[in-house]
């Protein structure tokens, strides 16, 4: 099984790094849009027709839902001061879910969850007949697949060993009727943003060592329609604006180095000012030039200080994924915390809540905000850990032992089956001190352990974790900016080529002190239900012990030719009879 990953947001290329926790909210008066009455009406009519007709089938469905995701977007990209793309996008995707027999045992049992959903492209126009025909064809295809799979499930259930967790396959939830405030696609002055991207991307031309770079902005608006045979009728919407800057270089030893800045907001008007963005890009270029010549860190085990952003990703990977409900069920899952309910799993001064109902934290907008999850259940805050004690898990409509209902965390990418996922994972501490004091305590810990230095992790790219039994219960966090902090008072030293590694139960209980201010990491998390927007927030953290390993690297050389427009390095020519420099008599320095 693939590892669970959290990476910052990406639009056109591979990945984006960093987080935005400083920009303050600004008022916005974006116009509202009217949802498509024809689309919603057609979904309801076709659902009623399908449920009536299929009720006579054998085996018969006990649950059907239809969803439609209507997406509008504008994506632009630039590099080296010139546009690469400026593309409007529009799509409608239908999701048809069919569950056969009954909630105790249905066609999604075990490894068969994908059998419950089929997808198709819907007409973008409000043509009721065309929409209905797509729903009819998709429902027929999905019912046949679900019926075949249910026969397989019954056979497996008869011949396989009894399961430890005998929970049902689907929970009963209250029906919901809701129409949210649907914002119109944000007004974007295309020519203005194209010029912005040209200016932003041109900044890195002054840094010859930054071999590749690009800037993207993606503005989108999504409206989701959801109806089910339980009586749920939902129309929800959200908008997003994402600005991403990435620069890459390569050290002389072949190590690839990357830095990025990622800005997230609900509308383009709430993104940072030009001056703030350009200042971040300037720092990005300077950081990359410093990283090229920074020393490589050898494998290390000792005191460490994580910035708030680094700690947020650390908790998302090390803890958050292991608290998702479906990870507590099935012989393939590691079940790290399954039998630790009401036990201490963190230091007593730490508490953790996942709250998808929060739009902002300390002035930063949160990516993981939503009103209803992908299964039509209302979002709600869930305190998973209080004063270090594990209380509950993040639940979808797949029950697990002791938890028979959803708590609004069933999430998925369009066209994939929902499972329990994180939204806004927020770590709080009752043992926080100002950052200056935290650093002094860090240096004291380095001296106490008689180490020459500790490691400070300032910025982070993302990470991944393994949760299945067939693989080690391990995690890997991918830092970008790491510093040696010396116990003897020498200046901090930038280093490179290091990843944080470890196992969760050991790593989490090495935290001894935190800062007093939370920082936010906004990103995209990929797992078995696809890629979804998430946020994590935490204060800076002092750990008595952390393990790092050398990062994988290539042996490819940096570019042989200098970049176009740059001056070749000056070379010295010397006479055969000239004395070696530094040996000239009378030379003084």
C-alpha positions, 0 to 999 in steps of 0.5 A, spaced: 500 500 500 502 506 498 504 511 504 500 516 506 503 523 504 502 530 506 505 535 501 503 542 499 499 544 494 500 543 487 497 546 480 501 544 474 507 541 476 510 536 482 509 539 489 509 546 493 512 547 499 512 551 506 506 554 509 502 561 510 501 563 517 502 570 517 498 574 512 492 577 515 485 576 513 481 582 509 474 583 508 471 580 502 464 582 498 464 576 493 458 576 489 453 570 490 451 565 485 445 561 484 446 553 484 443 550 478 436 548 480 435 543 473 441 539 476 439 538 483 432 537 480 434 532 475 439 528 481 433 528 485 428 525 480 433 520 477 435 518 484 427 516 485 426 513 479 433 508 480 431 506 487 424 504 485 426 500 479 432 497 483 428 495 489 425 489 485 432 487 483 436 481 487 440 483 490 437 489 492 440 496 494 439 499 501 442 505 499 444 510 493 446 517 493 448 521 487 453 527 487 455 532 482 461 536 483 461 543 478 468 546 478 470 552 475 477 554 475 483 559 472 490 556 472 496 561 470 503 559 470 510 563 468 517 562 469 523 567 467 518 572 466 514 569 461 507 566 461 507 558 460 500 557 461 493 561 462 487 556 462 480 557 464 477 550 466 470 547 467 467 540 469 462 537 472 463 530 475 457 525 477 458 520 482 453 514 483 454 510 490 450 503 490 450 499 496 447 492 496 444 488 501 444 491 508 449 495 512 451 489 516 455 486 510 455 490 503 459 490 497 464 495 500 466 490 505 474 489 506 478 491 500 472 492 496 470 499 498 471 502 491 466 497 488 460 502 491 462 508 486 462 509 479 463 516 476 462 520 469 462 526 466 456 530 466 454 535 461 456 542 463 449 545 460 443 545 464 440 540 459 435 535 464 435 530 458 442 529 457 444 529 465 438 524 466 441 519 461 448 520 464 446 518 471 441 512 468 447 509 464 452 510 470 447 507 475 446 501 471 453 500 470 455 501 478 449 497 480 452 491 476 459 492 479 456 492 486 452 486 485 458 482 482 462 484 488 457 483 493 457 475 491 464 475 492 464 478 499 459 473 501 463 467 499 470 470 502 466 471 508 464 464 508 471 461 508 475 466 511 477 466 519 473 470 523 474 478 524 476 481 530 472 487 529 465 485 527 462 492 526 457 493 520 460 496 513 455 502 514 453 507 519 446 510 520 446 517 520 441 523 520 438 526 514 440 533 512 437 538 508 442 544 507 443 550 501 449 554 503 451 560 500 454 559 494 459 564 491 460 566 484 467 564 481 471 570 483 472 575 479 479 575 476 482 580 472 486 575 467 491 581 464 493 583 471 494 576 474 498 575 468 503 581 469 503 579 476 506 572 474 511 575 469 514 580 475 514 574 480 517 569 476 522 574 473 525 575 480 529 569 480 533 570 474 538 574 478 540 568 481 544 564 476 544 558 481 536 557 481 536 553 475 529 551 474 523 556 477 516 557 476 510 561 479 503 558 478 496 561 481 490 557 481 483 560 482 477 556 483 470 555 485 466 548 486 459 547 487 457 540 490 450 537 489 448 531 494 442 527 494 441 520 497 435 515 499 436 517 506 433 523 504 439 528 504 439 534 500 445 538 500 448 544 496 455 546 498 460 551 495 467 553 496 472 557 493 480 557 493 486 561 490 493 558 491 499 562 489 505 557 488 513 559 487 518 554 486 525 554 485 530 548 484 538 548 484 543 542 484 549 542 489 556 540 486 555 533 489 549 532 485 544 533 491 537 536 488 535 542 492 528 545 492 525 551 496 518 554 495 513 559 498 505 557 498 500 562 499 492 560 500 486 564 501 479 563 499 479 569 494 485 572 490 483 579 493 486 575 500 492 573 497 498 577 500 501 584 497 506 584 491 511 587 496 510 581 501 510 576 495 516 579 492 520 579 498 519 571 499 521 570 492 528 574 494 529 570 500 527 563 496 533 565 491 538 567 497 536 560 500 537 556 494 544 559 493 546 558 500 544 551 500 548 549 494 554 550 499 552 548 505 555 542 509 551 535 509 549 532 515 551 525 517 546 521 521 544 524 527 540 522 534 539 528 539 536 534 541 532 537 536 527 544 535 521 544 530 518 550 528 511 551 528 510 549 521 515 543 522 511 541 528 504 541 524 507 536 519 510 532 524 503 531 527 499 530 521 504 524 519 506 521 525 499 522 529 494 524 525 493 518 520 494 513 525 487 516 528 483 516 522 477 511 523 479 505 518 486 504 520 483 501 526 480 495 522 482 490 518 488 485 518 492 489 514 492 495 518 498 496 523 493 499 528 498 503 532 492 506 537 486 502 536 487 499 543 490 505 547 483 509 548 483 512 554 490 511 555 496 516 555 499 517 548 502 524 548 505 528 554 500 531 558 501 538 556 498 536 549 491 536 546 489 535 539 483 537 536 481 536 528 476 542 527 474 542 519 469 548 521 474 553 523 475 557 517 481 561 520 487 560 525 491 566 528 489 570 521 491 564 517 485 561 512 485 554 513 485 549 507 481 543 511 475 547 512 468 544 509 461 544 511 459 537 510 463 531 508 463 527 502 458 522 505 453 528 506 455 528 514 455 535 517 462 537 519 464 537 527 470 539 531 473 532 534 477 532 540 481 526 539 486 527 545 485 531 551 491 532 556 495 527 552 489 522 553 486 518 547 479 519 546 476 518 539 478 517 532 476 521 526 470 517 523 467 516 516 461 512 515 465 506 516 464 504 523 469 501 528 469 497 534 466 502 540 465 507 534 458 506 530 457 513 527 461 518 523 463 524 526 463 528 519 470 526 517 469 522 511 473 525 505 475 524 498 477 526 492 472 527 486 470 520 484 473 516 490 470 512 496 470 516 502 474 514 508 476 517 515 481 523 513 484 529 517 481 536 516 484 542 520 488 538 525 490 543 531 495 541 536 495 546 543 499 546 549 499 548 556 506 548 557 508 553 552 514 559 553 516 564 548 520 562 542 527 566 546 526 561 552 524 555 548 531 556 544 535 557 551 532 551 553 534 547 547 541 549 548 541 547 555 538 540 553 544 540 548 549 541 553 545 536 558 546 530 553 554 533 552 552 534 544 556 538 540 550 541 537 542 540 536 538 541 529 533 546 528 528 545 523 525 551 520 522 549 514 518 543 511 516 540 505 511 535 507 512 528 509 509 521 508 508 515 513 506 508 513 500 505 517 500 497 514 502 491 517 506 489 511 511 495 512 515 498 518 510 503 522 515 508 520 514 516 518 519 520 514 518 528 514 522 532 509 525 538 511 528 544 507 531 549 511 535 545 517 540 549 522 546 546 526 545 550 533 552 549 537 552 549 544 558 553 545 555 559 542 558 559 535 553 562 530 547 557 527 550 553 521 545 552 515 546 544 513 542 540 507 541 533 505 537 530 512 530 527 513 527 526 519 525 518 520 522 514 526 516 510 529 510 514 532 510 511 539 517 513 541 517 520 537 511 523 540 513 522 547 520 525 546 516 532 546 518 536 553 516 543 551 513 548 546 512 555 544 506 559 545 504 561 538 501 556 533 503 556 526 499 553 520 501 549 514 496 548 509 497 543 504 494 537 500 494 530 503 494 524 498 491 517 501 487 511 499 481 516 498 485 521 493 488 528 494 484 533 499 486 539 502 488 539 509 491 544 514 495 542 521 497 547 526 502 547 532 507 551 536 514 550 536 516 544 539 523 541 543 524 534 543 530 531 547 531 526 541 530 525 534 533 521 528 535 523 522 538 520 516 541 522 509 537 524 504 537 520 497 541 524 492 543 523 485 550 524 482 548 528 476 552 534 475 550 541 475 549 544 468 556 545 465 554 551 461 552 557 465 545 560 464 543 565 458 545 572 460 550 570 466 557 572 466 562 566 466 566 566 472 573 569 471 579 565 470 586 567 471 592 566 466 599 566 469 606 566 466 610 559 467 615 563 470 611 567 475 611 565 482 606 561 486 601 566 489 602 567 496 610 566 496 612 572 493 617 575 498 615 581 502 607 579 501 603 582 506 596 581 508 
